[in-house]
Amino acid sequence: VKGSQTMNVISAIFALLGIVAFIVDLNLNGLYRSSFDYYSYLVLLAGNGISVVLLIFTILEFCIAVATANFWCRATRLSSNEAMLIVPSATQVDLAVPLADLPQPPSYTEVIYDPK
């Protein structure tokens, strides 16, 4: 848990640095140039489009890293009278075991109602 929390904080720091780098890149490579050439304009427009998409994904990465780091921070700093429930998802990981060998839940006809 501590390692995951540390990696999320590091990921948030690098995502913030990436956001700053993309904003600086968009400011330095603006759309306006003194010499207007149609081919270079299209290349510049495509490059700026890719930078904007990467900026959006970097902002999303920053938000996810901060939220996950906050979750792990709260999970490790609970007081003794608080409880936190983490429910793992149950999946079949052993593909060598056929589904017929696993116990199946009872059908509705097998359930006996006992009103005690």
Secondary structure as GFF3:
##gff-version 3
##sequence-region A 1 116
A	DSSP	alpha_helix	2	28	.	.	.	ID=ss1
A	DSSP	alpha_helix	38	76	.	.	.	ID=ss2
A	DSSP	three_ten_helix	99	101	.	.	.	ID=ss3
###
